[in-house]
Amino acid sequence: MRIAVTTPTGNVGRHVVAMLVRAGVRPLVLARDPERLDPEIRPLVDAVAVDQFDAEAVSAATSGVDALYWVDPPAVSADPLDDYRRATASAVRAVGDNGIGRVVFQSSVGAEQRRGAGEIDGLAATEVALDATGADVTHLRCGYFFSNLELQLDQVRSGSLQIVLPVDHPMAWVAPRDIAEVAVSRLLSTEWHGRHVQAVHGPEDLSWRRVAEIVSAATGRPLHVERIPDEAMRDGMLGAGMPATLVDALIGMSTGLRDGFVAEQPRSAQSTTPTTLASWAYDVLRRQL
């Protein structure tokens, strides 16, 4: 079985690659810069330098592939949704040109809305496009990544996090490694066919207030979370030099899932994964503070 993995150095992708290697698979990895791969992993994979926004290059690189783990790459322009459209075109062309039979796509809770959730709308569009290819597809509807806290290290160090969600609003939080485990299970299994949505919700729903308590206990650093008005958040991001289109896409991921949103997939034994925020924060976040 020939398995291709995109974003192999990302928060999830690096775990996907390592798990496949441990399973005895030599994956094909598509990386913008293969030199960023773990030196110990590099000899155990077939690495190709590919820009995921280059549909022709992605198609050529995935010739002979049976299963594809597709992650839309990080936005590179001021218009994230346009970047998602370009990446989606690459995935669709690769599947069509090469007859790739199975795709596991890293999506997000909220993509089921299709519109109104900022950057998540780009993932929703990828879901729709992959469904139309006729390949067997599993969409992983993932919760909020623990690792997003690493993007807010300065705020965590200062002891204060600002958000636009209600501080007691519960939502799914998940460890990237747990997403990888679900992804690899789907990639290696040949027991499923057609279109599937697999939620990956982490061990429990957490509010930002509870997250602050857990992170404080795990790192030994007091952390307070404060809700601020949408416009205050927007003004702060614009003041930091972010383009308005990017600001709207980022804030929309919170505001679009705030008022009355209920995830399409309920929490269940299938969607619940084991790694706790407390253990992740102690093992990963504490070392960076």
C-alpha positions as CSV (number, residue, x, y, z in Angstrom):
1,M,0.0,0.0,0.0
2,R,1.4,3.4,-1.0
3,I,0.4,6.1,1.4
4,A,1.2,9.8,0.8
5,V,1.3,12.3,3.7
6,T,1.1,16.1,3.3
7,T,2.4,18.7,5.8
8,P,4.7,16.0,7.3
9,T,6.5,18.4,9.6
10,G,3.3,19.9,11.0
11,N,1.8,19.5,14.5
12,V,-0.2,16.4,13.3
13,G,1.7,15.4,10.2
14,R,5.0,14.6,12.0
15,H,3.1,12.2,14.2
16,V,1.3,10.6,11.2
17,V,4.7,10.0,9.5
18,A,6.3,8.5,12.6
19,M,3.3,6.2,13.3
20,L,3.3,4.9,9.7
21,V,7.0,4.2,9.9
22,R,6.4,2.3,13.2
23,A,3.7,0.3,11.4
24,G,6.2,-0.9,8.8
25,V,5.1,1.5,6.1
26,R,7.5,3.6,4.1
27,P,5.3,6.7,3.4
28,L,5.7,9.2,0.6
29,V,5.9,12.6,2.2
30,L,5.1,15.8,0.3
31,A,7.0,18.7,1.9
32,R,7.8,22.2,0.9
33,D,11.2,21.8,2.5
34,P,12.2,18.1,3.1
35,E,15.2,19.3,5.0
36,R,12.9,20.1,7.9
37,L,12.1,16.5,8.4
38,D,13.4,14.8,11.6
39,P,16.9,13.5,10.7
40,E,16.0,10.1,12.2
41,I,12.9,9.8,10.1
42,R,14.3,11.1,6.8
43,P,16.0,7.7,5.7
44,L,12.7,5.9,6.4
45,V,10.5,7.9,4.0
46,D,10.4,8.9,0.4
47,A,10.4,12.7,0.5
48,V,9.5,14.9,-2.4
49,A,9.8,18.7,-2.4
50,V,6.3,19.9,-3.3
51,D,4.4,23.2,-3.0
52,Q,0.8,22.1,-2.2
53,F,-0.5,25.1,-4.1
54,D,1.1,23.8,-7.3
55,A,-1.6,21.4,-8.6
56,E,0.6,20.0,-11.4
57,A,3.5,19.2,-9.0
58,V,1.2,17.6,-6.5
59,S,-0.4,15.4,-9.2
60,A,3.0,14.3,-10.4
61,A,4.3,13.6,-6.9
62,T,1.3,11.4,-6.0
63,S,1.4,9.1,-9.1
64,G,0.9,5.5,-7.9
65,V,-0.5,6.5,-4.5
66,D,-3.3,4.3,-3.0
67,A,-4.2,6.5,0.0
68,L,-3.7,10.2,0.7
69,Y,-3.6,12.1,4.0
70,W,-4.4,15.6,3.0
71,V,-4.0,18.7,5.1
72,D,-4.7,22.1,3.6
73,P,-1.4,23.9,4.1
74,P,-1.2,27.1,6.2
75,A,-2.3,30.3,4.4
76,V,0.4,32.2,2.7
77,S,-1.4,35.3,1.5
78,A,-3.7,38.0,2.9
79,D,-6.7,36.0,1.6
80,P,-6.8,32.6,3.5
81,L,-9.9,31.4,1.8
82,D,-8.3,31.9,-1.6
83,D,-5.3,29.9,-0.4
84,Y,-7.7,27.1,0.6
85,R,-9.3,27.1,-2.9
86,R,-5.9,26.7,-4.5
87,A,-4.9,23.9,-2.2
88,T,-8.2,22.2,-2.7
89,A,-7.6,22.3,-6.5
90,S,-4.3,20.5,-6.0
91,A,-5.9,17.7,-3.9
92,V,-8.8,17.2,-6.3
93,R,-6.5,17.1,-9.3
94,A,-4.2,14.6,-7.6
95,V,-7.1,12.3,-6.7
96,G,-8.6,12.5,-10.2
97,D,-5.3,12.2,-12.2
98,N,-4.0,9.3,-10.2
99,G,-7.1,7.4,-9.3
100,I,-6.3,7.7,-5.6
101,G,-8.9,5.5,-4.0
102,R,-8.9,6.6,-0.4
103,V,-8.4,10.1,1.2
104,V,-8.3,11.0,4.9
105,F,-8.8,14.8,5.2
106,Q,-7.9,16.8,8.3
107,S,-11.0,19.1,8.7
108,S,-12.5,20.8,11.7
109,V,-15.5,21.0,13.9
110,G,-17.6,23.7,12.3
111,A,-17.0,22.7,8.7
112,E,-20.5,21.2,8.7
113,Q,-21.9,24.7,8.7
114,R,-20.3,25.3,5.3
115,R,-20.4,29.0,5.7
116,G,-19.9,31.7,8.4
117,A,-17.0,30.2,10.3
118,G,-14.1,32.2,9.0
119,E,-11.1,30.1,7.9
120,I,-13.0,26.9,8.7
121,D,-15.1,27.7,5.6
122,G,-12.0,26.8,3.5
123,L,-12.0,23.4,5.1
124,A,-15.7,23.0,4.3
125,A,-15.0,23.8,0.7
126,T,-12.3,21.1,0.6
127,E,-14.7,18.6,2.1
128,V,-17.3,19.3,-0.6
129,A,-14.7,19.1,-3.4
130,L,-13.2,15.8,-2.2
131,D,-16.7,14.3,-1.9
132,A,-17.3,15.1,-5.6
133,T,-14.2,13.2,-6.7
134,G,-15.9,9.8,-6.0
135,A,-13.0,8.6,-3.9
136,D,-13.6,7.0,-0.5
137,V,-13.1,9.9,1.9
138,T,-13.0,10.3,5.6
139,H,-13.2,13.8,7.0
140,L,-11.7,14.2,10.4
141,R,-13.7,16.9,12.2
142,C,-11.1,17.9,14.8
143,G,-11.6,20.0,17.9
144,Y,-9.5,22.9,19.0
145,F,-5.8,21.9,19.0
146,F,-3.9,22.0,22.3
147,S,-1.0,23.3,20.2
148,N,-2.8,26.5,19.4
149,L,-1.7,27.6,22.8
150,E,1.8,27.6,21.5
151,L,0.8,30.4,19.2
152,Q,-0.1,32.5,22.2
153,L,3.0,31.9,24.3
154,D,3.6,35.6,25.0
155,Q,0.1,36.0,26.4
156,V,0.5,32.8,28.4
157,R,3.8,34.1,29.8
158,S,2.2,37.4,30.7
159,G,-0.5,35.5,32.6
160,S,-3.5,36.8,30.6
161,L,-5.3,35.5,27.6
162,Q,-7.9,37.5,25.6
163,I,-10.6,35.7,23.7
164,V,-14.0,36.6,22.1
165,L,-15.8,33.5,23.2
166,P,-17.6,33.4,26.6
167,V,-15.1,32.2,29.2
168,D,-17.5,29.4,30.3
169,H,-18.4,28.2,26.7
170,P,-17.4,24.5,26.5
171,M,-15.9,23.1,23.3
172,A,-13.8,20.1,22.2
173,W,-10.0,20.4,22.7
174,V,-7.7,17.7,21.3
175,A,-4.0,16.8,21.2
176,P,-2.4,16.7,17.7
177,R,-1.0,13.3,18.4
178,D,-4.4,11.9,19.0
179,I,-5.6,13.3,15.7
180,A,-2.6,11.5,14.1
181,E,-3.6,8.2,15.7
182,V,-7.1,8.4,14.3
183,A,-5.8,9.4,10.9
184,V,-3.3,6.5,10.7
185,S,-5.9,4.1,11.8
186,R,-8.1,5.2,8.9
187,L,-5.2,5.2,6.4
188,L,-4.3,1.6,7.3
189,S,-7.8,0.2,7.4
190,T,-9.4,-1.1,4.3
191,E,-12.7,-1.9,6.0
192,W,-14.4,1.4,5.2
193,H,-15.8,2.7,1.9
194,G,-17.7,5.8,0.7
195,R,-17.9,9.1,2.6
196,H,-17.4,9.2,6.3
197,V,-17.1,11.9,8.9
198,Q,-15.0,11.0,12.0
199,A,-15.1,13.5,14.8
200,V,-11.9,13.8,16.9
201,H,-13.0,15.6,20.1
202,G,-10.2,14.9,22.6
203,P,-11.0,13.6,26.1
204,E,-13.5,16.2,27.3
205,D,-15.1,19.5,26.4
206,L,-13.4,22.4,28.1
207,S,-14.2,26.1,28.6
208,W,-11.5,28.7,28.4
209,R,-11.8,29.3,32.1
210,R,-11.1,25.6,32.7
211,V,-8.2,25.7,30.2
212,A,-6.6,28.5,32.2
213,E,-7.0,26.5,35.4
214,I,-5.4,23.4,33.9
215,V,-2.6,25.2,32.2
216,S,-1.8,27.1,35.5
217,A,-1.6,23.9,37.5
218,A,0.5,22.1,34.8
219,T,3.0,24.9,34.2
220,G,3.1,26.6,37.6
221,R,2.3,29.9,36.0
222,P,-0.9,31.7,36.9
223,L,-3.1,32.3,33.9
224,H,-6.2,34.4,33.6
225,V,-8.6,34.5,30.7
226,E,-10.6,37.5,29.7
227,R,-13.4,38.0,27.2
228,I,-13.1,41.1,25.1
229,P,-15.5,42.6,22.5
230,D,-15.2,41.4,18.9
231,E,-14.2,44.9,17.7
232,A,-11.5,45.2,20.4
233,M,-10.0,41.9,19.2
234,R,-10.3,43.0,15.6
235,D,-8.7,46.4,16.3
236,G,-5.8,44.8,18.1
237,M,-5.1,42.5,15.2
238,L,-5.4,45.2,12.6
239,G,-3.1,47.4,14.8
240,A,-0.5,44.6,14.7
241,G,-0.4,44.9,10.9
242,M,-2.7,42.0,9.9
243,P,-4.7,42.4,6.7
244,A,-8.4,42.8,7.2
245,T,-9.2,39.6,5.2
246,L,-6.9,37.6,7.5
247,V,-8.4,39.2,10.6
248,D,-11.9,38.3,9.5
249,A,-10.9,34.7,8.8
250,L,-9.3,34.2,12.1
251,I,-11.9,35.9,14.3
252,G,-14.7,34.1,12.3
253,M,-13.4,30.7,13.6
254,S,-14.6,31.8,17.0
255,T,-17.6,34.0,16.3
256,G,-19.0,31.5,13.8
257,L,-19.1,28.7,16.3
258,R,-20.3,30.8,19.3
259,D,-24.0,31.5,19.2
260,G,-26.0,28.3,19.4
261,F,-23.6,26.1,17.4
262,V,-23.8,22.4,18.1
263,A,-21.3,20.0,16.5
264,E,-22.9,17.6,14.0
265,Q,-21.1,14.7,15.6
266,P,-21.9,14.2,19.3
267,R,-19.2,13.2,21.8
268,S,-19.0,9.4,21.8
269,A,-16.6,6.5,22.4
270,Q,-15.7,6.9,18.7
271,S,-14.9,10.6,18.9
272,T,-13.3,10.7,22.3
273,T,-9.5,10.5,22.4
274,P,-7.2,10.0,25.5
275,T,-4.6,12.7,25.8
276,T,-5.6,15.3,28.4
277,L,-4.7,19.0,28.3
278,A,-3.0,18.6,31.7
279,S,-0.6,16.0,30.5
280,W,0.1,17.9,27.2
281,A,0.6,21.2,29.0
282,Y,3.0,19.6,31.4
283,D,5.0,17.7,28.7
284,V,5.0,20.3,25.9
285,L,3.9,23.8,27.0
286,R,5.8,23.9,30.4
287,R,9.1,23.5,28.6
288,Q,8.5,26.6,26.5
289,L,7.6,29.0,29.3
